[in-house]
Amino acid sequence: MLLMQHLFYCKIILDQARIFPVADKKTQKNFLLSFLISFLILQTVLTAL
């Protein structure tokens, strides 16, 4: 169950990254990093429940 949610959120993140192509590599890296951080927080909350 948790694995399915994990894959689902990964798909959303990848789709977001594709929808908003960022010209600047540094900005793109920060963008993906912020997604990763929010994802890890979400994962921690889901695990804690």
SEGUPA-586347 format. One line per field, with one value per residue: residue number from 1; residue in one letter; x, z, y of N, C-alpha, C, O in turn. Coordinates in Angstrom, 3 decimals. Layout:
pos	(NUM|...);
code	(A|...);
n.u	(X|...);
n.w	(Z|...);
n.v	(Y|...);
ca.u	(X|...);
ca.w	(Z|...);
ca.v	(Y|...);
c.u	(X|...);
c.w	(Z|...);
c.v	(Y|...);
o.u	(X|...);
o.w	(Z|...);
o.v	(Y|...);
This chain:
pos	(1|2|3|4|5|6|7|8|9|10|11|12|13|14|15|16|17|18|19|20|21|22|23|24|25|26|27|28|29|30|31|32|33|34|35|36|37|38|39|40|41|42|43|44|45|46|47|48|49);
code	(M|L|L|M|Q|H|L|F|Y|C|K|I|I|L|D|Q|A|R|I|F|P|V|A|D|K|K|T|Q|K|N|F|L|L|S|F|L|I|S|F|L|I|L|Q|T|V|L|T|A|L);
n.u	(0.842|1.816|3.997|2.792|1.698|4.046|5.235|3.281|3.483|6.082|5.695|4.042|5.838|7.781|6.203|5.540|8.053|8.476|6.403|7.042|9.534|12.741|14.980|17.402|19.924|20.678|18.427|16.640|17.682|17.333|14.567|13.838|15.017|13.552|11.103|11.815|12.452|9.949|8.583|9.878|9.218|6.458|6.439|7.482|5.448|3.333|4.365|4.462|1.789);
n.w	(0.000|0.930|-0.752|-3.248|-2.992|-2.763|-5.305|-6.813|-5.955|-6.799|-9.555|-9.925|-9.214|-11.231|-13.464|-12.953|-13.160|-15.857|-16.988|-16.296|-17.764|-16.989|-17.867|-16.738|-15.222|-12.498|-11.231|-11.909|-10.489|-7.850|-7.847|-8.154|-5.845|-3.813|-4.244|-3.590|-0.861|0.221|-0.445|1.118|3.663|3.559|3.248|5.719|7.417|6.532|7.249|9.992|10.706);
n.v	(-1.203|1.285|1.396|1.683|4.237|5.637|5.270|6.519|9.210|9.686|9.572|11.817|13.853|13.543|14.093|16.774|17.904|17.557|19.030|21.654|22.766|23.781|26.246|27.087|25.278|25.249|26.294|24.318|22.177|23.059|23.157|20.434|19.483|20.754|19.523|16.907|17.167|17.960|15.682|13.725|14.635|14.255|11.470|10.693|11.573|9.926|7.426|7.699|7.733);
ca.u	(0.000|2.705|4.824|1.974|1.644|5.397|5.363|2.334|4.066|7.244|5.149|3.594|7.042|8.369|5.295|5.713|9.360|8.326|5.466|7.725|10.951|13.489|16.150|18.589|20.197|20.695|17.026|16.033|18.173|16.640|13.176|13.747|15.405|12.412|10.130|12.326|12.309|8.521|8.209|10.421|8.379|5.197|6.709|7.646|4.106|2.589|4.922|4.118|0.363);
ca.w	(0.000|1.034|-1.959|-4.329|-2.776|-3.040|-6.766|-7.289|-5.719|-7.695|-10.875|-9.886|-9.217|-12.572|-14.369|-12.672|-13.708|-17.313|-17.339|-16.137|-18.122|-16.507|-18.717|-15.892|-14.541|-11.047|-10.836|-12.055|-9.385|-6.660|-8.035|-7.855|-4.444|-2.990|-4.387|-2.836|0.555|0.552|-0.567|2.288|4.788|3.350|3.512|7.170|7.988|6.204|8.039|11.395|10.928);
ca.v	(0.000|2.436|1.382|2.227|5.686|6.109|5.299|7.524|10.529|9.793|9.868|13.218|14.683|13.470|14.810|18.199|18.289|17.601|20.109|22.930|22.662|24.939|26.477|27.177|24.011|25.472|26.449|23.006|21.350|23.553|22.767|19.010|19.312|21.168|18.450|15.769|17.479|17.896|14.272|13.029|15.048|13.555|10.059|10.578|11.723|8.714|6.328|7.950|7.474);
c.u	(0.883|3.590|4.072|1.877|2.980|5.603|4.464|2.902|5.298|6.794|4.705|4.794|7.678|7.518|5.439|7.006|9.295|7.454|6.161|9.210|11.682|14.784|17.449|18.766|20.150|19.273|16.318|16.421|17.472|15.172|12.971|14.078|14.249|11.289|10.521|12.148|10.843|8.016|8.664|9.623|7.046|5.334|6.815|6.292|3.272|3.049|4.512|2.657|0.063);
c.w	(0.000|-0.208|-3.135|-4.213|-3.139|-4.552|-7.379|-7.133|-6.587|-9.097|-10.964|-9.995|-10.605|-13.600|-14.203|-13.295|-15.235|-17.752|-17.280|-16.473|-17.727|-17.311|-17.899|-15.080|-13.016|-10.503|-10.873|-10.891|-8.083|-6.664|-7.638|-6.390|-3.510|-3.058|-3.550|-1.339|0.995|0.494|0.651|3.543|4.736|3.696|5.011|7.874|7.749|7.037|9.501|11.702|11.241);
c.v	(1.261|2.559|1.990|3.749|6.323|6.279|6.373|8.934|10.761|10.178|11.329|14.151|14.712|14.212|16.321|18.702|18.404|18.767|21.470|22.783|23.942|25.067|26.428|25.892|24.148|25.576|25.104|22.096|21.742|23.128|21.303|18.730|19.673|20.125|17.240|15.969|17.370|16.460|13.482|13.368|14.306|12.073|9.798|10.649|10.461|7.524|6.455|7.616|6.011);
o.u	(0.710|3.897|4.652|1.964|3.036|6.088|4.843|2.818|5.540|7.426|4.964|4.779|8.066|8.044|5.458|7.050|9.972|7.729|5.903|10.046|11.275|15.570|18.442|17.867|19.641|18.955|15.511|15.596|17.065|14.609|12.053|13.487|14.001|10.608|9.684|11.740|10.541|7.145|7.912|9.377|6.570|4.467|6.297|6.023|2.588|2.236|4.247|2.326|-1.095);
o.w	(-0.817|-0.662|-3.930|-5.214|-3.739|-5.007|-8.339|-8.050|-7.054|-9.754|-11.963|-10.762|-11.096|-14.493|-15.187|-13.882|-15.832|-18.764|-18.114|-15.574|-18.095|-17.415|-18.304|-14.348|-12.327|-9.452|-10.001|-10.375|-7.305|-5.624|-6.885|-5.772|-2.528|-2.064|-2.889|-0.630|2.020|1.267|1.165|4.383|5.749|4.350|5.511|8.805|8.654|7.478|10.171|12.832|11.450);
o.v	(2.165|3.661|2.730|4.461|7.397|7.315|7.045|9.752|11.874|11.005|11.999|15.114|15.772|14.876|17.060|19.784|19.242|19.413|22.338|22.687|25.043|24.125|25.823|25.478|23.264|25.019|24.784|21.342|20.879|22.784|20.974|17.844|18.974|19.871|16.627|15.049|16.758|16.061|12.654|12.503|13.793|11.494|8.800|9.889|9.985|6.712|5.456|7.257|5.649);
